[in-house]
Amino acid sequence: MGDGIGLTGVRETLLITLRAKAAESQLADSLLHDHFAADAMRRFGQGTGHLDVGHDMAVGIAMRAYMLDRWTRAFIDRHPDATVLHLGCGLDTRIFRLDPPAEVRWFDVDFPDVIELRRRLYPDRSGYAAIGASITDPALMAQIPDDRPAIVIAEGVLPYIAETDVHDLLLRLCTHLPSGEIAFDAYSHLGIHLLRFNPAIRATGAELRWGIDDPRGLERRVPGLSLLEEVTNYDPAQIDRMSPGARIAIQVFSIIPLLNRMGRLLRYRF
């Protein structure tokens, strides 16, 4: 399967997160235990060898995914019949990691060729639908029911979208869905600048576009959004799994606000 992946540019970045989650899940002290991701990587063979994902990056991406999983699980616990809308899902296996009850309605959304690849890799399940579409296409909302509380998850996708498109997307979600939460990873403008030097991202040729310095600013740009949580620091026990150099860097970054807020996870209510 490795020679038939056929993904380039921003689409290829999904292989970075998949490879990282697969690598972390093979560690003895794995946080994610993402066996579906590990199996997908075995099926790809050598087709992703040019994407350099080291140990520290694998652990970091696993921590990010785990926090988004926790928020999603908590929302489902409060709303057992929720709608889950996973934007820019790539080849992420969140639905298998969480294994929601049958009453939950789950939609994965990504480009049509990405969704076709998902169908080749993963089994179908009750209550699940995969939609092949650009998440910035206004017509997407017509395919999402508006009769239940919803949680919207976007992991590793919004930084690749232009600022106006991000704002328009969030506004459409807040207008279309009755109530719920939106959770995603975001980076300051400094963080976006530094990410452009990441070897794995550079290998894809993808362009990083959207940075946000003040999470409260989205409340002003997108009426209806209300910030619930901003996470810049992670579980020290997980950081201890990283290399000494990474641990020192994280410790230094944590005491300098400009650096500590380069990357964060954000959760809003609408």
C-alpha positions in Angstrom: 0.0 0.0 0.0 3.0 2.3 0.5 3.3 3.2 -3.1 -0.3 4.1 -3.5 -0.8 6.7 -0.8 -0.9 9.6 -3.2 -1.1 12.4 -0.7 0.8 15.7 -1.1 0.8 19.1 0.5 -1.6 19.7 3.4 -3.2 16.3 2.9 0.2 14.6 3.5 0.4 16.2 7.0 -2.1 13.7 8.2 0.6 11.0 7.8 2.7 12.9 10.3 0.1 12.6 13.1 -0.7 9.1 12.1 2.9 8.0 12.2 3.5 9.8 15.5 0.4 8.1 17.1 1.5 4.7 15.7 5.0 5.1 17.0 3.8 6.2 20.5 1.4 3.3 20.7 4.2 0.8 20.2 6.0 2.1 23.4 5.7 0.1 26.5 4.4 3.1 28.4 2.0 4.2 25.7 -0.6 6.8 26.5 -2.9 6.3 23.4 -2.7 2.6 22.8 -3.7 3.4 19.2 -3.5 0.0 17.6 -5.5 1.0 14.6 -2.9 3.7 13.8 -0.1 1.2 14.3 -1.8 -1.3 11.9 -2.3 1.4 9.3 1.3 2.3 9.4 2.3 -1.3 8.9 0.1 -1.4 5.8 1.7 1.7 4.4 5.2 0.0 4.5 7.9 2.4 3.5 5.6 5.0 2.0 6.0 7.5 4.8 9.8 7.1 5.4 10.5 10.7 4.3 8.4 12.1 7.2 10.8 12.4 10.1 8.8 11.9 13.4 11.1 11.4 16.3 10.4 10.2 19.8 9.7 13.6 21.3 7.3 14.6 18.6 5.5 11.3 18.9 5.0 11.8 22.6 3.9 15.4 22.1 1.3 14.5 19.4 0.0 11.7 21.6 -0.5 14.1 24.5 -2.4 16.5 22.3 -4.6 13.7 21.0 -5.2 12.4 24.5 -6.5 15.7 25.7 -8.8 16.1 22.8 -10.0 12.6 23.4 -10.7 13.5 27.1 -12.7 16.5 26.1 -14.7 14.5 23.6 -15.4 11.7 26.0 -16.5 14.1 28.8 -18.9 15.8 26.4 -20.4 12.4 25.3 -20.7 11.4 29.0 -22.8 14.6 29.5 -24.7 14.1 26.2 -25.1 10.4 25.5 -26.9 11.2 22.2 -24.5 13.8 21.1 -23.3 14.6 17.6 -19.5 14.5 17.1 -18.1 16.4 14.2 -14.5 15.6 13.5 -13.1 18.2 11.0 -10.1 17.4 9.0 -10.1 13.9 10.5 -7.3 12.6 8.3 -6.6 9.0 9.3 -7.1 9.6 13.0 -8.8 6.8 14.8 -10.5 8.7 17.6 -13.8 7.0 17.1 -12.1 3.6 17.7 -10.1 4.9 20.7 -13.3 6.3 22.4 -15.7 3.6 21.1 -18.8 5.8 21.8 -22.2 4.3 22.5 -24.5 3.5 19.6 -26.7 6.5 20.3 -23.8 8.9 19.5 -23.9 10.2 15.9 -20.3 10.7 14.6 -19.2 12.5 11.4 -15.6 12.4 10.1 -14.9 15.1 7.4 -12.0 15.4 5.1 -11.1 15.8 1.4 -12.7 13.0 -0.8 -9.4 11.3 -1.5 -8.6 11.2 2.2 -12.0 9.7 3.0 -11.5 7.1 0.3 -8.2 6.1 1.9 -9.9 5.9 5.3 -12.5 3.4 3.9 -9.6 1.3 2.6 -8.0 1.2 6.1 -10.8 1.1 8.7 -14.0 -0.8 9.3 -17.4 0.9 9.2 -19.6 1.0 12.3 -23.1 1.9 13.4 -23.8 5.6 13.9 -20.8 6.6 11.8 -20.6 8.6 8.6 -17.6 9.8 6.6 -18.0 12.9 4.5 -15.7 13.7 1.6 -15.6 17.5 1.5 -13.5 20.5 2.2 -14.2 21.7 5.7 -14.3 25.3 4.4 -17.1 24.6 1.9 -20.2 26.3 3.2 -22.3 23.5 1.7 -20.9 21.1 4.3 -23.4 22.3 6.9 -26.3 20.9 4.9 -24.9 17.4 5.5 -24.7 17.8 9.3 -28.0 17.5 11.4 -28.8 20.3 13.7 -31.0 18.6 16.2 -28.5 17.6 19.0 -25.8 19.0 21.1 -22.5 18.7 19.3 -18.8 18.7 19.9 -16.6 19.8 17.1 -13.0 18.5 17.1 -10.3 19.8 14.8 -6.8 18.4 15.4 -3.8 19.6 13.3 -5.9 21.3 10.7 -6.9 24.9 11.4 -3.3 26.3 11.3 -3.3 25.3 7.6 -6.4 27.4 6.8 -6.4 31.2 6.1 -7.6 33.4 8.9 -10.8 34.6 7.2 -11.7 31.0 6.4 -11.2 29.9 10.0 -13.5 32.7 11.2 -16.1 31.9 8.6 -16.0 28.2 9.5 -16.4 28.8 13.2 -19.3 31.2 12.6 -21.1 28.7 10.4 -20.7 26.0 13.1 -22.0 28.3 15.8 -25.0 29.3 13.6 -25.9 25.9 12.3 -25.5 23.7 15.4 -27.9 24.2 18.3 -25.3 24.2 21.1 -22.1 22.5 22.2 -18.3 22.8 22.2 -15.5 23.4 19.7 -12.0 22.1 20.6 -8.8 22.4 18.6 -5.0 23.1 18.7 -3.8 26.6 17.9 -0.5 28.4 17.7 0.7 31.9 18.2 2.1 33.8 15.2 5.6 33.0 16.6 4.6 29.4 17.0 3.4 29.3 13.4 6.7 30.8 12.2 8.8 28.2 14.1 6.6 25.3 12.9 7.6 26.2 9.3 11.1 24.8 10.2 9.8 21.5 11.4 11.4 18.9 9.1 8.3 16.7 8.8 6.0 19.6 7.9 8.6 21.0 5.4 8.8 17.6 3.7 5.1 17.9 2.8 5.3 21.4 1.4 2.2 22.4 3.3 1.8 26.1 4.1 0.9 27.2 7.7 -1.4 30.2 7.6 -3.4 30.8 10.8 -1.9 32.0 14.1 -3.8 33.3 17.1 -2.1 35.2 20.0 -5.2 36.0 22.1 -7.8 33.2 22.4 -10.3 35.7 23.7 -10.1 37.5 20.3 -12.1 34.7 18.7 -15.0 35.6 21.0 -15.1 39.0 19.4 -14.7 37.7 15.9 -17.2 34.9 16.2 -20.3 35.8 18.1 -21.5 33.0 20.2 -18.1 31.5 21.1 -17.1 31.6 24.8 -13.7 30.3 25.9 -13.9 27.5 28.4 -10.4 26.2 28.6 -6.8 27.0 27.4 -4.2 24.3 27.9 -0.5 25.2 27.5 1.0 22.8 30.0 0.7 19.0 30.0 1.0 16.2 32.5 4.5 16.3 33.9 4.5 12.5 34.0 4.1 12.5 30.2 6.8 15.2 29.7 9.1 12.9 31.7 8.9 10.4 28.8 10.7 12.9 26.5 14.4 13.3 26.0 16.4 15.4 28.5 16.8 18.2 25.9 13.1 18.4 25.3 12.3 18.4 29.0 14.7 21.3 29.6 13.3 23.2 26.7 9.7 22.7 28.0 10.8 23.9 31.5 12.4 27.0 30.0 9.4 27.7 27.8 7.0 27.3 30.8 8.4 30.4 32.6 8.4 32.7 29.6 4.8 33.6 28.6 5.7 34.4 25.0 7.1 31.0 24.5 4.7 29.1 26.8 1.8 30.2 24.7 3.3 29.4 21.3 1.1 26.3 21.2 -2.1 25.5 23.1 -5.3 23.5 23.1 -8.5 25.6 23.1 -12.0 24.6 24.1 -14.9 26.9 23.5 -18.6 26.7 24.3 -21.3 28.0 21.8 
